[in-house]
Amino acid sequence: MKRINIIKSILFASTVVLGVSCTNLDEEVLDGVVIGGGATAPVNTASLLTKSYEGLRAFQDIGGMYALDEMSTDALVGPTRGGDWDDNAKWRQLHTHTWAPDHNEVKGAWNSLLSNVYNCNLVVENGTAAEVTQARFLRAFYYYSIIDLFGQVPYREVGSSLEEDPKVWTRQEATAFVITELEAVVASLPARTAGDASIANKDAAHFLLAKLYLNKGVFNAADAAGPYVFDAADMTKVVTHVDAISSTLADDYWDNFKPNNNTSPEILFSSKNVRGGAGGGIQSRWRAGMHYQQTPDGWNGFATVAEYYNKFNPNDRRIKNSDQAIIDAFGNNVGFQIGQMKNGKNRDENGKDKDANGVAYTNIPAGTVNLKDRNGNLLIYTAALTLITGGATLETAGIRTQKYIPDAANLGTPENDYELMRYSDALLMKAEAILRGGTGVNDLVKLAKLVARTNVPGTIPTTLDAIYLERGKELWNEGWRRNDMIRFGKFLEKRELKPYVSDNRYALFPIPADALFNPNLKQNPGY
């Protein structure tokens, strides 16, 4: 029976919907009737399903889930640069594991994930069969992130009164629910559409099931910080679900990140962006670190830590795409940027495309002129980096990253889809699961291709340490680093800009203070 009287109201959603705080003071009737009277109105499930898909764009932003998944690790840091990028130290707190329950990005991730669960629930309870199947998959994906980041998961039973506080699953209960949900819908999901992985599909469901079974030992542990026990039967499930995926690797690693990356056969699930139209914050993947005078211009913020960069061979194509078309358009390679930065096409040393008289440059080849910073010094990115920078290195400290190739045809609203699941990840999950006791046989041809396309000599990873290293290099800046570091027992360890072992509580993020209006939620241990 469809739920009625569902209202998005003025109260914190922890007491109304799913533990999400809400600052919208306007009442919006989403289903049924307004409490106290009024006419019934049907739910527009098609619109709500669209919103549920659009919610995936939050993964593209520089904050929220991306910041929690990457900046809390050894891979990414947001240093304070003079008077810029401090933001009450929120970026540095993530990297150094000193966050608290009032951290804005922690709260933002919690709110975003549960708001999307809420939209999915409305579709599940009111939609057509096809809509419900997609919504159940999307809800499982959002739940997965909540399980991973926060442990506890608020939920509301169908038909329950909105005057009741949402119930709360433990991490173990939520994991079991999501696995059951995905296993129930995978057969009903459509096959992945060639050229468009943005619709829920069988391959994406198998990928997510493999991810859940791989991490089940973490999610079911008595202590979020470990130790973890990986059951052989769960590892065999990983193998089974990866084998069920119908996919292949792209010939070129960068096919997964170019403006028309929807054509890559390797992307299993993505968040769709449209050139010149609706889109997410995909441009943050190149603007966050790039200098103001580069092409495209950036925000001079985030950087990669040297010890992470040093895991790569400098010639690894995954961090250095210097194709001529890239140089012609932007002046420098995409990937990791270190050393002297060059001009983009027809731009001078100050990143200008017109001279002092307003005349456009037409005869300056890309990559031939050394760029300068705003003080007239050569723009040379260095590996040396501190959490608070200033002086001569203010604009140059830190290795910069571009995970996606900028869409030269439209830098403001680019076409690159944001990939959420890739087949290379699935192959590495399977290899890891077999090493952890799962039954199965690796596809050595595909693994060899994964290694070969890096353009540096290498061998197929055959140990857990090698798998961990390869995952860090293959999946850099894709939102999986924290998850991997925790599963391999590395997350709390000392590292370059965090020279101490973190307290066990940092294996989970805190429940935001606002959400604790729901008495069924309890703050995570240690906060």
Secondary structure, DSSP 8 states (H G I E B T S, - for coil): -----EEE-SS-TTTTSSS------S-EEEEB--TT----B---HHHHHHHHHHGGGGGGSSSHHHIIIIITSSS-B--EETTBS-GGGHHHHHHHT---TT-HHHHHHHHHHHHHHHHHHHHHHHS-HHHHHHHHHHHHHHHHHHHHHHS-EEE--TT--TTS--EEE-HHHHHHHHHHHHHHHGGGS---BTTB--S--HHHHHHHHHHHHHHHHHHT-SSTT------HHHHHHHHHHHHT------SSGGGGTSTTGGG-TTEEEEE---TTSS--STTHHHHTTS-TTSSS------BB-HHHHTTS-TT-TTTEE--HHHHHHHSS-EEEE-EE-B--TT--TTS-SB-TTS-B--S--TT-SB-B-TTSSB-EEBS---SEE-GGGTTTBSBEEESS---TT-SSS----EEEEEHHHHHHHHHHHHHTT------HHHHHHHHHTTSS------SHHHHHHHHHHHTTTSS-HHHHHHHTT-TTS-BTTB-S---GGGGS----GGGGGSTT----TT-
